[in-house]
Amino acid sequence: MIKLCFSILFLLTILPLSIHAQTITRLDGSKITSTALDQKIQQLMEAAEVQGMAVTVFNKNSPVYKKAFGYRRLDTKEPIRTGTNFYGASLSKAVFAVLVMKMVEEGVLDLDKPLQDYLPKPIYTYTPATKWHDDFSDLKEDTRYQKITARMALAHTTGFPNWRWFEPDQKLRVKFEPGTRYSYSGEGMVYLQVVLEKITGKPLEELVQEKVFGPAGMKQSAYTWQPRFEKEYALGHKTSGELYQKDKDNEARSASTLETTLDDYTLFMEAVLRHKILKPATTAAMFSPQIRIRSSQQFGPLSQRDTTANDAIALSYGLGWGLLTSPYGTGAFKEGHGDGFQHYSIIFPEQGTGILILSNSDNAESVFKELLETAIGDTYTPWYWENYIPYNPR
């Protein structure tokens, strides 16, 4: 265990930024000053031993608070900035969902047409062009995959596992009748990606740059590692504070390989809130419940056990985003979780309030519940379902 002197760690790590509201308005109309939120974030990070964090808060569809805290790598004490590159993990899926909905707007894709029907031959007969993710040879004897649609892929009802390597034999299979229940699946998103690439003749990276990153003004984001990211990127930290090695050789996958910054992902969320990419009706469809979720937790053994604990918020999944209901309207959320990187975002479109949290620490999720409550008055995020178990004060 690396001993961290957090009383020193966070001194001088808050960087001056152009966005610095005097006060932030929470969901219930109460206020918190920027200074008070600074202090709260520092206190939470110190108490939970979080090495680095970057936070944006939205009021009336615009960012009013955007700051970075801590270090992009603890060993060198290099500070995180709002332009520091982060591995985005499953925040990738929200960006991909917007791309897919843009394709729907343009008539390229029908949400309810089986994806196999777009192809001239069975998906499992194509020669893989990547290391593994477009290899569908395991589906040769599995006719249920032929029912999978884009809607199912975005709503996590394909029946695919999260990732094939979690299966005992590491083979891809449909585990239940597509469309019948929720089960989080990166494989489902990637299947949709591969079909979309074949329909358009363009790789994911080109499509997302053209349809999402460009219109949103996101110049430091990509689904593959870029040489320009070498200048300043965050390394993930284990719970002990030790560093993970940086993975730079990922092939573009819609579900998991986004590289981004606080500045860029803030632009993405603002573009969603302000309908800069999608029409309001398309955004409303994206944020419409597709399936109710009643599992006790999203992953692990409790994902197979039902509960009524989240009935009050009508926990559901939309198209690429988790959904909840609140007195302030729908909350649309997306999390990200990978080795050394833990993120969360939620927006309440009807009120224009939201928050984005990026972190390069395996300890970060333990402060999310308290940070959400403090920053925007969000007491609705299903923290137990997300396994955001609060840290134990020492």
C-alpha positions in Angstrom: 0.0 0.0 0.0 1.4 3.3 -1.0 1.0 5.8 1.8 -0.6 9.0 0.5 -0.3 12.3 2.2 -3.6 13.7 1.1 -3.3 17.0 3.1 -0.5 17.8 0.6 -1.9 15.9 -2.3 -4.7 18.3 -3.2 -3.0 21.6 -2.4 -2.6 23.7 -5.6 -4.3 21.0 -7.8 -7.4 23.0 -8.6 -6.6 24.8 -11.8 -8.1 28.2 -12.8 -10.7 27.8 -15.5 -13.0 30.0 -17.5 -16.1 28.4 -16.2 -16.4 29.3 -12.6 -19.9 30.0 -11.4 -20.4 31.8 -8.1 -23.2 29.5 -7.3 -24.6 26.2 -8.7 -28.3 25.5 -8.6 -29.3 22.0 -7.6 -32.4 20.1 -8.8 -34.5 21.3 -5.9 -33.6 25.0 -6.5 -31.2 25.1 -3.5 -27.7 26.6 -4.1 -24.1 25.6 -3.5 -21.1 27.9 -4.1 -18.3 26.9 -6.3 -15.9 27.2 -3.3 -18.0 24.9 -1.2 -18.1 22.3 -4.0 -14.3 22.6 -4.4 -13.9 21.9 -0.7 -16.4 19.0 -0.7 -14.6 17.3 -3.6 -11.2 17.7 -1.9 -12.6 16.3 1.3 -14.2 13.3 -0.4 -11.0 12.6 -2.4 -8.9 12.8 0.6 -11.2 10.6 2.7 -11.5 7.9 0.0 -8.0 8.1 -1.3 -9.0 9.1 -4.9 -5.9 10.2 -6.8 -7.6 12.3 -9.5 -11.0 13.6 -10.5 -12.5 16.1 -13.0 -16.0 17.4 -12.7 -18.5 19.4 -14.8 -21.9 20.7 -13.5 -24.6 21.8 -15.9 -27.3 24.4 -15.2 -29.9 25.4 -17.9 -28.2 23.1 -20.4 -24.8 24.8 -20.1 -21.6 24.0 -18.0 -21.4 26.3 -15.0 -18.6 24.5 -13.2 -15.7 22.7 -14.7 -12.6 21.8 -12.6 -9.9 19.2 -12.3 -8.4 17.9 -9.0 -5.5 15.7 -8.0 -3.0 14.0 -10.2 -2.9 12.3 -13.6 -0.2 10.1 -12.2 0.6 10.1 -8.5 4.3 9.1 -8.8 5.2 12.3 -10.7 2.6 14.5 -9.1 1.6 15.8 -12.6 -1.8 17.5 -12.2 -4.9 16.6 -14.0 -6.3 19.4 -16.2 -9.6 19.7 -18.0 -7.8 18.9 -21.2 -6.1 15.7 -19.8 -6.9 12.6 -21.8 -9.0 9.9 -19.9 -9.8 6.4 -21.0 -13.6 6.7 -21.2 -14.6 3.1 -20.7 -18.4 2.6 -21.2 -19.0 6.3 -21.7 -18.2 5.1 -25.2 -21.8 3.7 -25.4 -23.6 7.0 -24.9 -21.5 8.5 -27.7 -22.2 5.5 -30.0 -26.0 5.7 -29.2 -26.0 9.3 -30.5 -24.2 8.2 -33.6 -26.8 5.4 -34.1 -29.7 7.7 -33.6 -28.2 10.1 -36.1 -28.1 7.2 -38.6 -31.8 6.5 -37.8 -32.6 10.2 -38.5 -30.8 10.0 -41.8 -32.7 6.8 -42.8 -29.6 4.6 -42.9 -30.8 2.4 -40.1 -34.2 1.2 -38.8 -34.3 0.5 -35.1 -36.6 -2.5 -35.5 -35.2 -4.2 -38.6 -33.1 -7.3 -37.7 -29.5 -6.4 -38.2 -28.8 -9.6 -40.1 -31.3 -8.5 -42.7 -29.0 -5.6 -43.8 -26.3 -8.1 -44.9 -26.1 -10.1 -48.1 -24.8 -13.1 -46.2 -24.8 -14.4 -42.7 -22.6 -12.4 -40.3 -20.7 -15.5 -39.2 -19.4 -16.1 -42.7 -17.4 -12.8 -42.9 -13.7 -13.1 -42.5 -12.7 -11.1 -39.3 -10.8 -7.9 -39.9 -10.0 -7.3 -36.3 -8.3 -9.3 -33.5 -11.5 -10.7 -32.2 -14.6 -8.4 -32.0 -16.0 -9.0 -35.5 -15.6 -12.7 -35.4 -19.1 -14.1 -35.2 -18.3 -17.7 -36.2 -19.7 -19.0 -32.9 -23.2 -18.0 -34.1 -23.3 -20.4 -37.0 -25.6 -22.8 -35.1 -27.5 -20.1 -33.2 -30.5 -18.9 -35.1 -31.8 -16.5 -32.3 -29.1 -13.9 -33.2 -31.1 -13.3 -36.4 -33.8 -11.6 -34.4 -31.5 -8.9 -32.9 -32.3 -5.3 -33.8 -30.5 -2.0 -33.3 -33.1 -1.2 -30.6 -32.2 -4.4 -28.7 -28.5 -3.6 -29.0 -28.9 -0.1 -27.6 -31.3 -1.3 -24.8 -29.1 -4.2 -23.8 -31.7 -6.9 -24.6 -29.8 -8.8 -27.3 -29.2 -11.9 -25.1 -25.5 -11.6 -25.7 -23.2 -11.7 -22.6 -21.4 -8.5 -21.6 -18.2 -9.9 -23.2 -17.5 -13.4 -24.7 -14.4 -13.9 -22.6 -16.6 -13.9 -19.4 -18.2 -17.2 -20.7 -16.6 -20.4 -19.4 -15.5 -21.4 -23.0 -15.1 -17.7 -24.1 -17.5 -18.3 -27.0 -20.2 -15.8 -28.1 -23.7 -17.0 -27.7 -27.3 -15.7 -27.3 -28.2 -16.6 -23.8 -31.9 -15.7 -23.8 -34.7 -14.8 -26.3 -33.7 -11.4 -27.7 -35.8 -8.5 -26.6 -37.3 -10.2 -23.5 -35.1 -8.9 -20.7 -32.3 -6.5 -19.8 -28.7 -7.8 -19.6 -25.9 -5.3 -20.1 -23.9 -6.3 -23.2 -20.9 -4.7 -24.8 -21.1 -7.5 -27.4 -24.5 -6.3 -28.4 -23.2 -2.8 -29.1 -20.2 -4.1 -31.0 -22.5 -6.3 -33.2 -24.5 -3.2 -34.1 -21.2 -1.4 -34.8 -20.0 -4.1 -37.2 -23.2 -4.2 -39.1 -23.3 -0.4 -39.3 -19.7 -0.4 -40.7 -20.8 -2.9 -43.4 -23.9 -0.9 -44.3 -22.0 2.4 -44.7 -18.6 1.1 -45.8 -17.0 3.3 -43.2 -15.2 2.4 -40.0 -16.5 3.5 -36.6 -13.8 6.1 -36.1 -14.7 7.8 -39.4 -18.4 7.7 -38.7 -18.2 9.1 -35.2 -15.8 11.9 -36.2 -18.1 12.9 -39.0 -21.4 12.6 -37.1 -20.6 13.3 -33.5 -17.2 14.6 -32.6 -17.1 17.2 -35.4 -20.5 18.7 -34.8 -19.9 18.9 -31.1 -16.4 20.4 -31.5 -14.7 17.5 -29.8 -11.1 17.7 -31.0 -9.5 15.5 -28.4 -11.7 12.4 -28.6 -11.3 9.1 -30.5 -12.1 5.4 -30.3 -8.5 4.6 -31.0 -5.3 5.9 -29.4 -3.9 9.0 -31.3 -0.4 10.4 -31.2 -1.7 13.7 -30.0 -2.9 12.1 -26.8 0.7 11.4 -25.8 1.2 15.0 -24.7 -1.0 14.6 -21.6 -3.0 11.6 -20.5 -4.1 10.1 -17.2 -2.9 6.8 -15.9 -5.3 4.7 -13.9 -4.6 4.0 -10.2 -5.3 0.8 -8.2 -7.0 1.1 -4.8 -3.5 1.1 -3.3 -2.5 4.1 -5.4 -0.2 1.9 -7.6 -0.4 2.6 -11.4 -1.9 0.5 -14.1 -0.1 0.4 -17.4 -1.8 2.4 -20.2 -3.4 0.4 -22.9 -2.8 2.1 -26.3 -3.4 -0.7 -28.8 -7.2 -1.0 -28.7 -9.1 -1.4 -31.9 -12.2 0.9 -32.2 -15.1 -0.7 -30.3 -18.3 1.2 -29.8 -18.8 -0.1 -26.3 -15.5 0.5 -24.6 -12.6 2.2 -26.3 -13.4 6.0 -26.2 -10.5 8.3 -25.3 -11.7 11.7 -24.3 -11.2 14.7 -21.9 -13.4 16.6 -19.5 -13.5 19.5 -21.9 -14.6 17.2 -24.8 -17.1 15.1 -23.0 -18.6 18.3 -21.5 -19.1 19.4 -25.1 -20.8 16.1 -25.9 -23.2 16.4 -23.0 -24.0 20.0 -23.9 -24.6 18.9 -27.5 -27.1 16.3 -26.3 -28.9 18.8 -24.0 -29.0 21.5 -26.7 -29.9 19.3 -29.6 -26.8 20.2 -31.6 -26.6 16.7 -33.2 -30.0 15.1 -32.9 -33.5 16.6 -33.4 -35.5 17.0 -30.1 -37.8 14.2 -31.1 -34.9 11.9 -31.7 -33.4 12.7 -28.3 -36.8 12.1 -26.7 -36.9 8.7 -28.4 -33.4 7.9 -27.1 -34.5 8.8 -23.6 -37.7 6.8 -23.8 -37.8 3.6 -21.6 -37.4 0.4 -23.6 -37.4 -2.1 -20.7 -37.9 -1.9 -17.0 -35.1 -3.0 -14.8 -35.9 -4.8 -11.5 -32.6 -6.5 -10.7 -31.0 -5.8 -7.3 -27.7 -4.8 -9.0 -26.5 -4.3 -12.5 -23.7 -6.9 -12.4 -22.8 -10.0 -10.4 -25.0 -12.6 -8.6 -27.5 -9.9 -7.6 -28.2 -9.1 -11.2 -30.3 -12.3 -11.2 -32.3 -11.3 -8.2 -35.3 -9.0 -8.5 -36.2 -6.3 -6.1 -38.8 -3.5 -5.7 -36.1 -1.1 -4.4 -36.0 0.9 -7.6 -39.7 1.0 -8.4 -40.0 4.6 -7.1 -37.6 5.8 -9.8 -39.0 3.4 -12.5 -35.5 2.3 -13.3 -35.3 1.5 -17.0 -33.1 1.4 -20.0 -33.5 3.7 -23.0 -31.5 3.6 -26.2 -27.9 3.6 -25.0 -28.6 5.4 -21.6 -30.0 4.3 -18.3 -33.2 6.1 -17.2 -34.9 7.0 -14.0 -37.9 9.2 -13.1 -37.8 12.0 -10.5 -39.9 14.9 -9.5 -37.7 16.9 -11.9 -38.3 14.8 -14.9 -36.4 12.0 -16.5 -32.8 11.4 -15.5 -30.6 9.9 -18.3 -27.3 8.4 -17.0 -24.3 6.6 -18.3 -21.4 5.2 -16.3 -17.9 4.1 -17.2 -15.8 1.5 -15.4 -12.4 0.1 -16.3 -9.2 -0.7 -14.6 -8.2 2.5 -12.8 -11.0 4.6 -14.4 -14.4 5.2 -12.9 -16.9 7.7 -14.4 -20.5 8.8 -14.1 -22.7 11.2 -15.9 -26.4 12.1 -15.5 -28.6 14.8 -17.1 -32.1 15.9 -16.3 -33.1 17.3 -19.8 -36.4 18.8 -18.7 -34.5 21.0 -16.2 -31.2 21.3 -18.0 -29.3 20.1 -14.9 -26.5 17.5 -15.0 -23.1 16.4 -13.9 -20.1 14.7 -15.4 -17.5 12.9 -13.2 -14.3 11.5 -14.6 -11.7 9.8 -12.3 -8.5 7.8 -12.7 -8.9 5.9 -9.5 -10.4 2.5 -8.5 -11.6 4.2 -5.3 -13.7 6.9 -7.0 -17.1 5.2 -7.2 -17.2 5.2 -3.4 -17.7 9.0 -3.4 -20.2 9.2 -6.2 -23.3 9.0 -4.0 -22.3 11.9 -1.7 -20.9 14.0 -4.6 -24.1 13.7 -6.6 -26.2 14.7 -3.6 -23.9 17.6 -2.8 -23.3 19.0 -6.3 -26.8 18.8 -7.9 -29.1 17.3 -5.2 -29.3 14.0 -7.1 -30.7 11.5 -4.6 -32.2 9.4 -7.4 -29.2 7.7 -9.0 -29.6 4.0 -8.0 -26.2 3.9 -6.3 -26.7 0.4 -4.8 -27.7 -1.0 -8.1 -24.6 0.6 -9.6 -22.5 -0.8 -6.7 -21.4 2.7 -5.7 -20.9 1.6 -2.1 -19.7 4.6 0.0 -16.3 4.5 1.4 -15.6 3.8 5.1 -14.4 7.0 6.8 -11.1 6.4 8.6 
